[in-house]
Amino acid sequence: MASQQSPRGTALLRVALVCFSVGVLAIIAAFVVFALGHEPPLALYLLAGACPVGFLLAIVFALRSGRRVRGGTQQ
């Protein structure tokens, strides 16, 4: 049975994945820059904020796309 996702819902998941990926890459880059003995620029700290934003968007996507059980328990 194929999932019937709307294009808007799929777009929300893609945005969440991109934000989360950018945030993780910025965190890794900040650690690498710091390990090389330099102070990470402010841009890396700001981009690292995309990680929790992407995580929250993914949670919103999961809650919106979840199935609701109607009535009592199903067997």
mmJSON file of the N, C-alpha and C atoms, coordinates in Angstrom:
{"data_MODEL":{"atom_site":{
"group_PDB":["ATOM","ATOM","ATOM","ATOM","ATOM","ATOM","ATOM","ATOM","ATOM","ATOM","ATOM","ATOM","ATOM","ATOM","ATOM","ATOM","ATOM","ATOM","ATOM","ATOM","ATOM","ATOM","ATOM","ATOM","ATOM","ATOM","ATOM","ATOM","ATOM","ATOM","ATOM","ATOM","ATOM","ATOM","ATOM","ATOM","ATOM","ATOM","ATOM","ATOM","ATOM","ATOM","ATOM","ATOM","ATOM","ATOM","ATOM","ATOM","ATOM","ATOM","ATOM","ATOM","ATOM","ATOM","ATOM","ATOM","ATOM","ATOM","ATOM","ATOM","ATOM","ATOM","ATOM","ATOM","ATOM","ATOM","ATOM","ATOM","ATOM","ATOM","ATOM","ATOM","ATOM","ATOM","ATOM","ATOM","ATOM","ATOM","ATOM","ATOM","ATOM","ATOM","ATOM","ATOM","ATOM","ATOM","ATOM","ATOM","ATOM","ATOM","ATOM","ATOM","ATOM","ATOM","ATOM","ATOM","ATOM","ATOM","ATOM","ATOM","ATOM","ATOM","ATOM","ATOM","ATOM","ATOM","ATOM","ATOM","ATOM","ATOM","ATOM","ATOM","ATOM","ATOM","ATOM","ATOM","ATOM","ATOM","ATOM","ATOM","ATOM","ATOM","ATOM","ATOM","ATOM","ATOM","ATOM","ATOM","ATOM","ATOM","ATOM","ATOM","ATOM","ATOM","ATOM","ATOM","ATOM","ATOM","ATOM","ATOM","ATOM","ATOM","ATOM","ATOM","ATOM","ATOM","ATOM","ATOM","ATOM","ATOM","ATOM","ATOM","ATOM","ATOM","ATOM","ATOM","ATOM","ATOM","ATOM","ATOM","ATOM","ATOM","ATOM","ATOM","ATOM","ATOM","ATOM","ATOM","ATOM","ATOM","ATOM","ATOM","ATOM","ATOM","ATOM","ATOM","ATOM","ATOM","ATOM","ATOM","ATOM","ATOM","ATOM","ATOM","ATOM","ATOM","ATOM","ATOM","ATOM","ATOM","ATOM","ATOM","ATOM","ATOM","ATOM","ATOM","ATOM","ATOM","ATOM","ATOM","ATOM","ATOM","ATOM","ATOM","ATOM","ATOM","ATOM","ATOM","ATOM","ATOM","ATOM","ATOM","ATOM","ATOM","ATOM","ATOM","ATOM","ATOM","ATOM","ATOM","ATOM","ATOM","ATOM","ATOM","ATOM"],
"id":[1,2,3,4,5,6,7,8,9,10,11,12,13,14,15,16,17,18,19,20,21,22,23,24,25,26,27,28,29,30,31,32,33,34,35,36,37,38,39,40,41,42,43,44,45,46,47,48,49,50,51,52,53,54,55,56,57,58,59,60,61,62,63,64,65,66,67,68,69,70,71,72,73,74,75,76,77,78,79,80,81,82,83,84,85,86,87,88,89,90,91,92,93,94,95,96,97,98,99,100,101,102,103,104,105,106,107,108,109,110,111,112,113,114,115,116,117,118,119,120,121,122,123,124,125,126,127,128,129,130,131,132,133,134,135,136,137,138,139,140,141,142,143,144,145,146,147,148,149,150,151,152,153,154,155,156,157,158,159,160,161,162,163,164,165,166,167,168,169,170,171,172,173,174,175,176,177,178,179,180,181,182,183,184,185,186,187,188,189,190,191,192,193,194,195,196,197,198,199,200,201,202,203,204,205,206,207,208,209,210,211,212,213,214,215,216,217,218,219,220,221,222,223,224,225],
"type_symbol":["N","C","C","N","C","C","N","C","C","N","C","C","N","C","C","N","C","C","N","C","C","N","C","C","N","C","C","N","C","C","N","C","C","N","C","C","N","C","C","N","C","C","N","C","C","N","C","C","N","C","C","N","C","C","N","C","C","N","C","C","N","C","C","N","C","C","N","C","C","N","C","C","N","C","C","N","C","C","N","C","C","N","C","C","N","C","C","N","C","C","N","C","C","N","C","C","N","C","C","N","C","C","N","C","C","N","C","C","N","C","C","N","C","C","N","C","C","N","C","C","N","C","C","N","C","C","N","C","C","N","C","C","N","C","C","N","C","C","N","C","C","N","C","C","N","C","C","N","C","C","N","C","C","N","C","C","N","C","C","N","C","C","N","C","C","N","C","C","N","C","C","N","C","C","N","C","C","N","C","C","N","C","C","N","C","C","N","C","C","N","C","C","N","C","C","N","C","C","N","C","C","N","C","C","N","C","C","N","C","C","N","C","C","N","C","C","N","C","C","N","C","C","N","C","C"],
"label_atom_id":["N","CA","C","N","CA","C","N","CA","C","N","CA","C","N","CA","C","N","CA","C","N","CA","C","N","CA","C","N","CA","C","N","CA","C","N","CA","C","N","CA","C","N","CA","C","N","CA","C","N","CA","C","N","CA","C","N","CA","C","N","CA","C","N","CA","C","N","CA","C","N","CA","C","N","CA","C","N","CA","C","N","CA","C","N","CA","C","N","CA","C","N","CA","C","N","CA","C","N","CA","C","N","CA","C","N","CA","C","N","CA","C","N","CA","C","N","CA","C","N","CA","C","N","CA","C","N","CA","C","N","CA","C","N","CA","C","N","CA","C","N","CA","C","N","CA","C","N","CA","C","N","CA","C","N","CA","C","N","CA","C","N","CA","C","N","CA","C","N","CA","C","N","CA","C","N","CA","C","N","CA","C","N","CA","C","N","CA","C","N","CA","C","N","CA","C","N","CA","C","N","CA","C","N","CA","C","N","CA","C","N","CA","C","N","CA","C","N","CA","C","N","CA","C","N","CA","C","N","CA","C","N","CA","C","N","CA","C","N","CA","C","N","CA","C","N","CA","C","N","CA","C","N","CA","C","N","CA","C","N","CA","C"],
"label_alt_id":[null,null,null,null,null,null,null,null,null,null,null,null,null,null,null,null,null,null,null,null,null,null,null,null,null,null,null,null,null,null,null,null,null,null,null,null,null,null,null,null,null,null,null,null,null,null,null,null,null,null,null,null,null,null,null,null,null,null,null,null,null,null,null,null,null,null,null,null,null,null,null,null,null,null,null,null,null,null,null,null,null,null,null,null,null,null,null,null,null,null,null,null,null,null,null,null,null,null,null,null,null,null,null,null,null,null,null,null,null,null,null,null,null,null,null,null,null,null,null,null,null,null,null,null,null,null,null,null,null,null,null,null,null,null,null,null,null,null,null,null,null,null,null,null,null,null,null,null,null,null,null,null,null,null,null,null,null,null,null,null,null,null,null,null,null,null,null,null,null,null,null,null,null,null,null,null,null,null,null,null,null,null,null,null,null,null,null,null,null,null,null,null,null,null,null,null,null,null,null,null,null,null,null,null,null,null,null,null,null,null,null,null,null,null,null,null,null,null,null,null,null,null,null,null,null],
"label_comp_id":["MET","MET","MET","ALA","ALA","ALA","SER","SER","SER","GLN","GLN","GLN","GLN","GLN","GLN","SER","SER","SER","PRO","PRO","PRO","ARG","ARG","ARG","GLY","GLY","GLY","THR","THR","THR","ALA","ALA","ALA","LEU","LEU","LEU","LEU","LEU","LEU","ARG","ARG","ARG","VAL","VAL","VAL","ALA","ALA","ALA","LEU","LEU","LEU","VAL","VAL","VAL","CYS","CYS","CYS","PHE","PHE","PHE","SER","SER","SER","VAL","VAL","VAL","GLY","GLY","GLY","VAL","VAL","VAL","LEU","LEU","LEU","ALA","ALA","ALA","ILE","ILE","ILE","ILE","ILE","ILE","ALA","ALA","ALA","ALA","ALA","ALA","PHE","PHE","PHE","VAL","VAL","VAL","VAL","VAL","VAL","PHE","PHE","PHE","ALA","ALA","ALA","LEU","LEU","LEU","GLY","GLY","GLY","HIS","HIS","HIS","GLU","GLU","GLU","PRO","PRO","PRO","PRO","PRO","PRO","LEU","LEU","LEU","ALA","ALA","ALA","LEU","LEU","LEU","TYR","TYR","TYR","LEU","LEU","LEU","LEU","LEU","LEU","ALA","ALA","ALA","GLY","GLY","GLY","ALA","ALA","ALA","CYS","CYS","CYS","PRO","PRO","PRO","VAL","VAL","VAL","GLY","GLY","GLY","PHE","PHE","PHE","LEU","LEU","LEU","LEU","LEU","LEU","ALA","ALA","ALA","ILE","ILE","ILE","VAL","VAL","VAL","PHE","PHE","PHE","ALA","ALA","ALA","LEU","LEU","LEU","ARG","ARG","ARG","SER","SER","SER","GLY","GLY","GLY","ARG","ARG","ARG","ARG","ARG","ARG","VAL","VAL","VAL","ARG","ARG","ARG","GLY","GLY","GLY","GLY","GLY","GLY","THR","THR","THR","GLN","GLN","GLN","GLN","GLN","GLN"],
"label_asym_id":["A","A","A","A","A","A","A","A","A","A","A","A","A","A","A","A","A","A","A","A","A","A","A","A","A","A","A","A","A","A","A","A","A","A","A","A","A","A","A","A","A","A","A","A","A","A","A","A","A","A","A","A","A","A","A","A","A","A","A","A","A","A","A","A","A","A","A","A","A","A","A","A","A","A","A","A","A","A","A","A","A","A","A","A","A","A","A","A","A","A","A","A","A","A","A","A","A","A","A","A","A","A","A","A","A","A","A","A","A","A","A","A","A","A","A","A","A","A","A","A","A","A","A","A","A","A","A","A","A","A","A","A","A","A","A","A","A","A","A","A","A","A","A","A","A","A","A","A","A","A","A","A","A","A","A","A","A","A","A","A","A","A","A","A","A","A","A","A","A","A","A","A","A","A","A","A","A","A","A","A","A","A","A","A","A","A","A","A","A","A","A","A","A","A","A","A","A","A","A","A","A","A","A","A","A","A","A","A","A","A","A","A","A","A","A","A","A","A","A","A","A","A","A","A","A"],
"label_entity_id":["1","1","1","1","1","1","1","1","1","1","1","1","1","1","1","1","1","1","1","1","1","1","1","1","1","1","1","1","1","1","1","1","1","1","1","1","1","1","1","1","1","1","1","1","1","1","1","1","1","1","1","1","1","1","1","1","1","1","1","1","1","1","1","1","1","1","1","1","1","1","1","1","1","1","1","1","1","1","1","1","1","1","1","1","1","1","1","1","1","1","1","1","1","1","1","1","1","1","1","1","1","1","1","1","1","1","1","1","1","1","1","1","1","1","1","1","1","1","1","1","1","1","1","1","1","1","1","1","1","1","1","1","1","1","1","1","1","1","1","1","1","1","1","1","1","1","1","1","1","1","1","1","1","1","1","1","1","1","1","1","1","1","1","1","1","1","1","1","1","1","1","1","1","1","1","1","1","1","1","1","1","1","1","1","1","1","1","1","1","1","1","1","1","1","1","1","1","1","1","1","1","1","1","1","1","1","1","1","1","1","1","1","1","1","1","1","1","1","1","1","1","1","1","1","1"],
"label_seq_id":[1,1,1,2,2,2,3,3,3,4,4,4,5,5,5,6,6,6,7,7,7,8,8,8,9,9,9,10,10,10,11,11,11,12,12,12,13,13,13,14,14,14,15,15,15,16,16,16,17,17,17,18,18,18,19,19,19,20,20,20,21,21,21,22,22,22,23,23,23,24,24,24,25,25,25,26,26,26,27,27,27,28,28,28,29,29,29,30,30,30,31,31,31,32,32,32,33,33,33,34,34,34,35,35,35,36,36,36,37,37,37,38,38,38,39,39,39,40,40,40,41,41,41,42,42,42,43,43,43,44,44,44,45,45,45,46,46,46,47,47,47,48,48,48,49,49,49,50,50,50,51,51,51,52,52,52,53,53,53,54,54,54,55,55,55,56,56,56,57,57,57,58,58,58,59,59,59,60,60,60,61,61,61,62,62,62,63,63,63,64,64,64,65,65,65,66,66,66,67,67,67,68,68,68,69,69,69,70,70,70,71,71,71,72,72,72,73,73,73,74,74,74,75,75,75],
"pdbx_PDB_ins_code":[null,null,null,null,null,null,null,null,null,null,null,null,null,null,null,null,null,null,null,null,null,null,null,null,null,null,null,null,null,null,null,null,null,null,null,null,null,null,null,null,null,null,null,null,null,null,null,null,null,null,null,null,null,null,null,null,null,null,null,null,null,null,null,null,null,null,null,null,null,null,null,null,null,null,null,null,null,null,null,null,null,null,null,null,null,null,null,null,null,null,null,null,null,null,null,null,null,null,null,null,null,null,null,null,null,null,null,null,null,null,null,null,null,null,null,null,null,null,null,null,null,null,null,null,null,null,null,null,null,null,null,null,null,null,null,null,null,null,null,null,null,null,null,null,null,null,null,null,null,null,null,null,null,null,null,null,null,null,null,null,null,null,null,null,null,null,null,null,null,null,null,null,null,null,null,null,null,null,null,null,null,null,null,null,null,null,null,null,null,null,null,null,null,null,null,null,null,null,null,null,null,null,null,null,null,null,null,null,null,null,null,null,null,null,null,null,null,null,null,null,null,null,null,null,null],
"Cartn_x":[0.844,0.0,0.892,0.733,1.569,1.092,2.042,1.725,1.23,0.186,-0.398,0.058,1.296,1.825,1.54,1.144,0.949,2.314,2.404,3.677,4.145,3.195,3.556,4.203,3.662,4.224,5.609,5.792,7.101,8.102,7.663,8.54,8.967,8.067,8.406,9.497,9.416,10.442,11.777,11.758,13.008,13.646,12.843,13.364,13.957,13.285,13.789,15.13,15.242,16.497,17.63,17.325,18.358,18.811,17.871,18.233,19.064,18.646,19.37,20.776,20.893,22.203,23.134,22.608,23.421,23.89,23.01,23.384,24.455,24.326,25.335,26.681,26.67,27.918,28.562,27.757,28.304,28.904,28.288,28.835,30.175,30.23,31.489,32.561,32.192,33.15,33.654,32.78,33.198,34.193,33.963,34.912,36.249,36.219,37.466,38.244,37.558,38.227,38.818,38.094,38.599,39.788,39.74,40.846,42.114,41.966,43.126,43.703,43.092,43.641,43.086,41.996,41.386,40.029,39.575,38.23,37.223,36.205,35.206,34.46,34.179,33.455,32.004,31.422,30.035,29.084,29.407,28.545,28.373,29.427,29.304,28.371,28.446,27.545,26.094,25.881,24.522,23.992,24.847,24.423,24.164,24.867,24.642,23.233,22.635,21.259,20.244,20.642,19.741,19.492,20.379,20.227,18.963,18.773,17.523,16.28,16.418,15.27,14.834,15.801,15.491,14.895,15.392,14.857,13.399,13.101,11.718,10.795,11.286,10.474,10.195,11.169,10.967,9.926,9.932,8.921,7.534,7.444,6.166,5.689,6.599,6.238,5.724,6.418,6.009,4.636,4.38,3.085,1.961,2.239,1.208,0.919,1.922,1.723,1.359,1.318,0.98,-0.469,-0.713,-2.088,-2.782,-4.018,-4.807,-5.725,-5.835,-6.723,-8.111,-9.086,-10.468,-11.152,-11.946,-12.712,-11.833,-12.145,-11.398,-10.147,-9.788,-8.605,-8.927,-7.948,-8.116,-7.439,-8.033,-7.46,-6.969],
"Cartn_y":[-1.172,0.0,1.24,2.092,3.276,4.372,5.134,6.237,7.421,8.068,9.198,10.496,10.897,12.137,13.276,14.414,15.589,16.177,16.889,17.52,18.493,19.117,20.054,19.317,18.143,17.364,16.849,16.423,15.952,17.098,18.277,19.45,19.787,19.635,19.907,18.957,17.703,16.741,17.09,17.482,17.852,19.08,20.069,21.264,20.89,20.005,19.563,18.852,17.987,17.26,18.194,19.176,20.127,20.973,21.474,22.282,21.483,20.262,19.437,19.136,18.834,18.515,19.727,20.888,22.107,22.376,22.189,22.404,21.44,20.173,19.184,19.501,19.853,20.208,21.444,22.404,23.601,23.263,22.357,21.934,21.233,20.34,19.644,20.635,21.578,22.581,23.442,23.787,24.59,23.819,22.522,21.711,21.606,21.443,21.331,22.641,23.758,25.059,25.282,24.927,25.097,24.177,22.958,22.011,22.487,23.271,23.81,25.04,25.443,26.534,27.908,27.968,29.253,29.377,30.605,30.87,30.705,29.851,29.707,31.017,31.341,32.593,32.511,33.665,33.766,33.039,33.033,32.376,30.888,30.231,28.808,28.607,29.489,29.383,29.611,30.562,30.829,29.686,29.128,27.99,26.747,26.616,25.475,25.508,26.674,26.796,26.151,25.831,25.159,23.71,23.145,21.745,21.534,22.277,22.077,22.515,23.5,23.909,22.762,22.105,20.958,19.817,19.605,18.553,18.833,20.082,20.443,20.327,20.698,20.553,19.083,18.22,16.785,16.235,16.736,16.314,16.772,18.011,18.509,17.64,17.285,16.417,15.072,14.484,13.174,13.239,14.305,14.435,14.683,15.441,15.717,14.523,13.683,12.571,11.273,11.29,10.086,9.696,8.423,7.932,7.978,8.365,8.387,7.174,6.551,5.403,5.926,5.468,5.902,4.905,5.397,4.526,3.926,2.689,1.998,1.328,0.241,-0.49,-1.321,-1.472,-2.294,-3.623,-4.677,-6.004,-6.554],
"Cartn_z":[0.0,0.0,0.0,-0.966,-1.102,-0.159,0.342,1.23,0.401,0.859,0.15,0.809,0.575,1.118,0.148,0.686,-0.154,-0.499,-1.595,-1.937,-0.857,-0.173,0.888,2.061,2.415,3.505,3.17,1.93,1.501,1.503,1.113,1.118,2.543,3.491,4.889,5.365,4.988,5.373,4.73,3.475,2.793,3.43,3.768,4.434,5.788,6.515,7.811,7.668,6.674,6.469,6.059,5.209,4.791,5.971,6.753,7.929,8.92,9.186,10.135,9.621,8.332,7.752,7.786,7.441,7.485,8.91,9.878,11.272,11.745,11.38,11.789,11.14,9.859,9.178,9.807,10.211,10.864,12.22,12.953,14.246,14.049,13.068,12.782,12.348,11.485,11.027,12.186,13.117,14.266,15.126,15.316,16.077,15.361,14.045,13.276,13.336,13.148,13.205,14.593,15.629,16.995,17.258,16.716,16.905,16.207,15.157,14.453,15.141,16.247,17.04,16.706,15.972,15.606,16.287,16.377,16.909,15.766,15.923,14.848,14.62,13.364,13.087,13.545,13.7,14.153,13.204,11.918,10.939,11.247,11.712,12.055,13.239,14.21,15.353,14.93,14.038,13.568,12.712,11.864,11.045,11.896,13.002,13.893,14.482,14.539,15.019,14.093,12.865,11.929,12.336,13.138,13.553,14.398,15.477,16.231,15.471,14.582,13.77,12.863,12.228,11.385,12.17,13.372,14.233,14.592,14.94,15.275,14.067,12.892,11.683,11.385,11.641,11.433,12.407,13.636,14.61,14.158,13.665,13.153,11.986,11.083,9.957,10.46,11.439,11.952,12.618,13.359,14.021,13.023,11.975,10.973,10.082,9.857,8.941,9.658,10.982,11.729,11.547,11.665,11.529,12.884,12.859,14.084,14.096,15.245,15.388,15.724,14.983,15.214,16.113,17.019,17.909,18.973,19.339,20.394,19.843,20.469,20.028,18.814,17.966,16.783,16.989,16.43,16.603,15.296],
"occupancy":[1.0,1.0,1.0,1.0,1.0,1.0,1.0,1.0,1.0,1.0,1.0,1.0,1.0,1.0,1.0,1.0,1.0,1.0,1.0,1.0,1.0,1.0,1.0,1.0,1.0,1.0,1.0,1.0,1.0,1.0,1.0,1.0,1.0,1.0,1.0,1.0,1.0,1.0,1.0,1.0,1.0,1.0,1.0,1.0,1.0,1.0,1.0,1.0,1.0,1.0,1.0,1.0,1.0,1.0,1.0,1.0,1.0,1.0,1.0,1.0,1.0,1.0,1.0,1.0,1.0,1.0,1.0,1.0,1.0,1.0,1.0,1.0,1.0,1.0,1.0,1.0,1.0,1.0,1.0,1.0,1.0,1.0,1.0,1.0,1.0,1.0,1.0,1.0,1.0,1.0,1.0,1.0,1.0,1.0,1.0,1.0,1.0,1.0,1.0,1.0,1.0,1.0,1.0,1.0,1.0,1.0,1.0,1.0,1.0,1.0,1.0,1.0,1.0,1.0,1.0,1.0,1.0,1.0,1.0,1.0,1.0,1.0,1.0,1.0,1.0,1.0,1.0,1.0,1.0,1.0,1.0,1.0,1.0,1.0,1.0,1.0,1.0,1.0,1.0,1.0,1.0,1.0,1.0,1.0,1.0,1.0,1.0,1.0,1.0,1.0,1.0,1.0,1.0,1.0,1.0,1.0,1.0,1.0,1.0,1.0,1.0,1.0,1.0,1.0,1.0,1.0,1.0,1.0,1.0,1.0,1.0,1.0,1.0,1.0,1.0,1.0,1.0,1.0,1.0,1.0,1.0,1.0,1.0,1.0,1.0,1.0,1.0,1.0,1.0,1.0,1.0,1.0,1.0,1.0,1.0,1.0,1.0,1.0,1.0,1.0,1.0,1.0,1.0,1.0,1.0,1.0,1.0,1.0,1.0,1.0,1.0,1.0,1.0,1.0,1.0,1.0,1.0,1.0,1.0,1.0,1.0,1.0,1.0,1.0,1.0],
"B_iso_or_equiv":[0.0,0.0,0.0,0.0,0.0,0.0,0.0,0.0,0.0,0.0,0.0,0.0,0.0,0.0,0.0,0.0,0.0,0.0,0.0,0.0,0.0,0.0,0.0,0.0,0.0,0.0,0.0,0.0,0.0,0.0,0.0,0.0,0.0,0.0,0.0,0.0,0.0,0.0,0.0,0.0,0.0,0.0,0.0,0.0,0.0,0.0,0.0,0.0,0.0,0.0,0.0,0.0,0.0,0.0,0.0,0.0,0.0,0.0,0.0,0.0,0.0,0.0,0.0,0.0,0.0,0.0,0.0,0.0,0.0,0.0,0.0,0.0,0.0,0.0,0.0,0.0,0.0,0.0,0.0,0.0,0.0,0.0,0.0,0.0,0.0,0.0,0.0,0.0,0.0,0.0,0.0,0.0,0.0,0.0,0.0,0.0,0.0,0.0,0.0,0.0,0.0,0.0,0.0,0.0,0.0,0.0,0.0,0.0,0.0,0.0,0.0,0.0,0.0,0.0,0.0,0.0,0.0,0.0,0.0,0.0,0.0,0.0,0.0,0.0,0.0,0.0,0.0,0.0,0.0,0.0,0.0,0.0,0.0,0.0,0.0,0.0,0.0,0.0,0.0,0.0,0.0,0.0,0.0,0.0,0.0,0.0,0.0,0.0,0.0,0.0,0.0,0.0,0.0,0.0,0.0,0.0,0.0,0.0,0.0,0.0,0.0,0.0,0.0,0.0,0.0,0.0,0.0,0.0,0.0,0.0,0.0,0.0,0.0,0.0,0.0,0.0,0.0,0.0,0.0,0.0,0.0,0.0,0.0,0.0,0.0,0.0,0.0,0.0,0.0,0.0,0.0,0.0,0.0,0.0,0.0,0.0,0.0,0.0,0.0,0.0,0.0,0.0,0.0,0.0,0.0,0.0,0.0,0.0,0.0,0.0,0.0,0.0,0.0,0.0,0.0,0.0,0.0,0.0,0.0,0.0,0.0,0.0,0.0,0.0,0.0],
"pdbx_formal_charge":[null,null,null,null,null,null,null,null,null,null,null,null,null,null,null,null,null,null,null,null,null,null,null,null,null,null,null,null,null,null,null,null,null,null,null,null,null,null,null,null,null,null,null,null,null,null,null,null,null,null,null,null,null,null,null,null,null,null,null,null,null,null,null,null,null,null,null,null,null,null,null,null,null,null,null,null,null,null,null,null,null,null,null,null,null,null,null,null,null,null,null,null,null,null,null,null,null,null,null,null,null,null,null,null,null,null,null,null,null,null,null,null,null,null,null,null,null,null,null,null,null,null,null,null,null,null,null,null,null,null,null,null,null,null,null,null,null,null,null,null,null,null,null,null,null,null,null,null,null,null,null,null,null,null,null,null,null,null,null,null,null,null,null,null,null,null,null,null,null,null,null,null,null,null,null,null,null,null,null,null,null,null,null,null,null,null,null,null,null,null,null,null,null,null,null,null,null,null,null,null,null,null,null,null,null,null,null,null,null,null,null,null,null,null,null,null,null,null,null,null,null,null,null,null,null],
"auth_seq_id":[1,1,1,2,2,2,3,3,3,4,4,4,5,5,5,6,6,6,7,7,7,8,8,8,9,9,9,10,10,10,11,11,11,12,12,12,13,13,13,14,14,14,15,15,15,16,16,16,17,17,17,18,18,18,19,19,19,20,20,20,21,21,21,22,22,22,23,23,23,24,24,24,25,25,25,26,26,26,27,27,27,28,28,28,29,29,29,30,30,30,31,31,31,32,32,32,33,33,33,34,34,34,35,35,35,36,36,36,37,37,37,38,38,38,39,39,39,40,40,40,41,41,41,42,42,42,43,43,43,44,44,44,45,45,45,46,46,46,47,47,47,48,48,48,49,49,49,50,50,50,51,51,51,52,52,52,53,53,53,54,54,54,55,55,55,56,56,56,57,57,57,58,58,58,59,59,59,60,60,60,61,61,61,62,62,62,63,63,63,64,64,64,65,65,65,66,66,66,67,67,67,68,68,68,69,69,69,70,70,70,71,71,71,72,72,72,73,73,73,74,74,74,75,75,75],
"auth_comp_id":["MET","MET","MET","ALA","ALA","ALA","SER","SER","SER","GLN","GLN","GLN","GLN","GLN","GLN","SER","SER","SER","PRO","PRO","PRO","ARG","ARG","ARG","GLY","GLY","GLY","THR","THR","THR","ALA","ALA","ALA","LEU","LEU","LEU","LEU","LEU","LEU","ARG","ARG","ARG","VAL","VAL","VAL","ALA","ALA","ALA","LEU","LEU","LEU","VAL","VAL","VAL","CYS","CYS","CYS","PHE","PHE","PHE","SER","SER","SER","VAL","VAL","VAL","GLY","GLY","GLY","VAL","VAL","VAL","LEU","LEU","LEU","ALA","ALA","ALA","ILE","ILE","ILE","ILE","ILE","ILE","ALA","ALA","ALA","ALA","ALA","ALA","PHE","PHE","PHE","VAL","VAL","VAL","VAL","VAL","VAL","PHE","PHE","PHE","ALA","ALA","ALA","LEU","LEU","LEU","GLY","GLY","GLY","HIS","HIS","HIS","GLU","GLU","GLU","PRO","PRO","PRO","PRO","PRO","PRO","LEU","LEU","LEU","ALA","ALA","ALA","LEU","LEU","LEU","TYR","TYR","TYR","LEU","LEU","LEU","LEU","LEU","LEU","ALA","ALA","ALA","GLY","GLY","GLY","ALA","ALA","ALA","CYS","CYS","CYS","PRO","PRO","PRO","VAL","VAL","VAL","GLY","GLY","GLY","PHE","PHE","PHE","LEU","LEU","LEU","LEU","LEU","LEU","ALA","ALA","ALA","ILE","ILE","ILE","VAL","VAL","VAL","PHE","PHE","PHE","ALA","ALA","ALA","LEU","LEU","LEU","ARG","ARG","ARG","SER","SER","SER","GLY","GLY","GLY","ARG","ARG","ARG","ARG","ARG","ARG","VAL","VAL","VAL","ARG","ARG","ARG","GLY","GLY","GLY","GLY","GLY","GLY","THR","THR","THR","GLN","GLN","GLN","GLN","GLN","GLN"],
"auth_asym_id":["A","A","A","A","A","A","A","A","A","A","A","A","A","A","A","A","A","A","A","A","A","A","A","A","A","A","A","A","A","A","A","A","A","A","A","A","A","A","A","A","A","A","A","A","A","A","A","A","A","A","A","A","A","A","A","A","A","A","A","A","A","A","A","A","A","A","A","A","A","A","A","A","A","A","A","A","A","A","A","A","A","A","A","A","A","A","A","A","A","A","A","A","A","A","A","A","A","A","A","A","A","A","A","A","A","A","A","A","A","A","A","A","A","A","A","A","A","A","A","A","A","A","A","A","A","A","A","A","A","A","A","A","A","A","A","A","A","A","A","A","A","A","A","A","A","A","A","A","A","A","A","A","A","A","A","A","A","A","A","A","A","A","A","A","A","A","A","A","A","A","A","A","A","A","A","A","A","A","A","A","A","A","A","A","A","A","A","A","A","A","A","A","A","A","A","A","A","A","A","A","A","A","A","A","A","A","A","A","A","A","A","A","A","A","A","A","A","A","A","A","A","A","A","A","A"],
"auth_atom_id":["N","CA","C","N","CA","C","N","CA","C","N","CA","C","N","CA","C","N","CA","C","N","CA","C","N","CA","C","N","CA","C","N","CA","C","N","CA","C","N","CA","C","N","CA","C","N","CA","C","N","CA","C","N","CA","C","N","CA","C","N","CA","C","N","CA","C","N","CA","C","N","CA","C","N","CA","C","N","CA","C","N","CA","C","N","CA","C","N","CA","C","N","CA","C","N","CA","C","N","CA","C","N","CA","C","N","CA","C","N","CA","C","N","CA","C","N","CA","C","N","CA","C","N","CA","C","N","CA","C","N","CA","C","N","CA","C","N","CA","C","N","CA","C","N","CA","C","N","CA","C","N","CA","C","N","CA","C","N","CA","C","N","CA","C","N","CA","C","N","CA","C","N","CA","C","N","CA","C","N","CA","C","N","CA","C","N","CA","C","N","CA","C","N","CA","C","N","CA","C","N","CA","C","N","CA","C","N","CA","C","N","CA","C","N","CA","C","N","CA","C","N","CA","C","N","CA","C","N","CA","C","N","CA","C","N","CA","C","N","CA","C","N","CA","C","N","CA","C","N","CA","C","N","CA","C","N","CA","C","N","CA","C"],
"pdbx_PDB_model_num":[1,1,1,1,1,1,1,1,1,1,1,1,1,1,1,1,1,1,1,1,1,1,1,1,1,1,1,1,1,1,1,1,1,1,1,1,1,1,1,1,1,1,1,1,1,1,1,1,1,1,1,1,1,1,1,1,1,1,1,1,1,1,1,1,1,1,1,1,1,1,1,1,1,1,1,1,1,1,1,1,1,1,1,1,1,1,1,1,1,1,1,1,1,1,1,1,1,1,1,1,1,1,1,1,1,1,1,1,1,1,1,1,1,1,1,1,1,1,1,1,1,1,1,1,1,1,1,1,1,1,1,1,1,1,1,1,1,1,1,1,1,1,1,1,1,1,1,1,1,1,1,1,1,1,1,1,1,1,1,1,1,1,1,1,1,1,1,1,1,1,1,1,1,1,1,1,1,1,1,1,1,1,1,1,1,1,1,1,1,1,1,1,1,1,1,1,1,1,1,1,1,1,1,1,1,1,1,1,1,1,1,1,1,1,1,1,1,1,1,1,1,1,1,1,1]
}}}
